[in-house]
Amino acid sequence: MYEVFVNNRLRISVTDNCNFNCKYCTNEGQIHNQNRFIDIDFIRRLSDSIKDRDIYIKKINITGGEPLLHPRFLEVVHLLRGCADAMTLNTNGYLLTPAKITDLKNAGINCIKFGIDSFFQKTTKPFYKKTPCNPDRIIENLFFAKRIMPRSSVNIVLTDFNIHEIRDILNFCLSNEIDLVEFLELIKFDFRKMGILISRGMLFQDIFQMYKGFFKRIFYNIKLGKYLCETYNGLTMQFADDFCKSRVCRNLWTRIDSGGCLTPCIKSRDRIKIDFKQFPKQVEMNNRLMCEAPLINKIVRDYDGQLLPEDVQGDYLPSYIGVIQDSNIGVSSLDL
């Protein structure tokens, strides 16, 4: 088999549109709601190229915007079926129903990642303006997806919107056996000149000091920029650094935007339009762009939140946090 994608993972944005209008949303770097949907013929040619060239993909992650807005979304999933070991959908969950979740499973989706920042408020995310949202229905969809696709999970972005609820969120996940949860540090992105910071100057690492009692073991994975946390009752939680500060995107996946272009970074304006006569050489070019882009920040911060050179990684982590040097160690069961 031929391996060309970063970490053998492919992330495909099928649309820029979203039915939510979250205050912090980077929308993967694209212009919000420009009414662009990935072309079905492009997906067909991509699928054929992957299969004809025997390219190995561990996971395809389908994202957006809100991918379920794509008018031919099930067809996209059907075409990509068989291209990877697993296929994951990222969604805010609002457009799902139990019937749709069942259809997605039958079409080839193995896991649904729900973007839910709060289980207890009138909306599951912080919005700029009034947006239709039914938290109870979204949570019911999560529970149903967990029943028929056990690896379905929750992504939670930490901001002022939910920082005061962390203990309640942890308890909710534990009591409902939501065993794959990822807390995400806010990526600072200036498209809208908005910065919603964790409240009262709280640092991302402070969370472990305050809530370390929830966890039996905590490891920091350098290559993934993630804290991998095992709870006492066997559940798994992750805390992921701001990808831009941690500079870990190049270790995570290859991404294709809704225009059928390779793009090395959510902040990059670089785009490589895929020409299937040049595929997969273009993927390798994209991967080089990711590796050669200047490093604005290094990976590890000290306990005061200051960034440190890579040669002192781990020296300033709290003593109860181990350090994983290899991204493949201890990740197989934790990797979202």
SULVEN-V754530 format. One record per backbone hydrogen bond with DSSP energy under -0.5 kcal/mol. NH is the residue of the N-H (numbers start at 1). CO is the residue of the C=O. Records with the same first field share a line. If there is no record, write none. Layout:
NH: CO ; CO
//
This chain:
2: 54
4: 2
8: 5
9: 6
10: 59
11: 254
12: 10 ; 61
13: 11 ; 256
14: 12 ; 63
16: 36
17: 36
23: 126
25: 22
29: 26
30: 27
33: 16
34: 31
38: 14
43: 39
44: 40
45: 41
46: 42
47: 43
48: 44
49: 45
50: 46
51: 47
52: 48
53: 49
54: 51
55: 50
56: 2
58: 8
59: 8
60: 86
61: 10 ; 59
62: 60 ; 88
63: 12 ; 61
64: 65
65: 17
66: 17
67: 65 ; 90
69: 66
70: 67
73: 70
76: 72
77: 73
78: 74
79: 75
80: 76
81: 77
83: 80
85: 57
86: 58
88: 60
89: 111
90: 62
91: 89 ; 113
96: 93
101: 97
102: 98
103: 99
104: 100
105: 101
106: 102
107: 103
108: 104 ; 105
109: 104
110: 87
111: 87
113: 89
114: 112 ; 153
115: 91 ; 113
116: 114 ; 155
117: 124
118: 124
127: 125
128: 21
135: 133
138: 134
139: 135
140: 136
141: 137
142: 138
143: 139
144: 140
145: 141
146: 142
147: 143
148: 144
149: 145
152: 149
153: 112
154: 180
155: 114
156: 182
158: 156 ; 184
159: 157
162: 159
163: 159
165: 162
166: 163
169: 165
170: 166
171: 167
172: 168
173: 169
174: 170
175: 171
176: 172
177: 174
178: 173
179: 177
181: 236
182: 154
183: 238
184: 156
185: 240
186: 158
188: 186
189: 187
193: 190
197: 195
201: 198
202: 199
206: 203
207: 203 ; 204
208: 205
209: 205
210: 206
211: 207
212: 208
214: 211
215: 212
216: 230
217: 230
218: 320
219: 228
220: 322
221: 219 ; 226
222: 220 ; 324
225: 221
226: 221
227: 239
228: 219 ; 226
229: 227 ; 237
230: 217
231: 229 ; 235
232: 214
234: 231
236: 179
237: 229
238: 181
239: 227
240: 183
241: 225 ; 239
246: 242
247: 243
248: 243
251: 248
252: 249
253: 249
254: 9
255: 263
256: 11
257: 261
260: 257
262: 272
263: 255
268: 265
272: 262
273: 271
274: 260
276: 274
278: 275
279: 275
281: 278
282: 278
283: 280
284: 280
285: 281
286: 282
287: 283
288: 284
289: 285
290: 286
291: 287
292: 288
293: 289
296: 294
302: 306
305: 302
308: 300
312: 309
313: 310
315: 312
317: 314
321: 318
322: 218 ; 320
324: 220
325: 323
329: 326
330: 328
331: 328
334: 331
335: 331
//
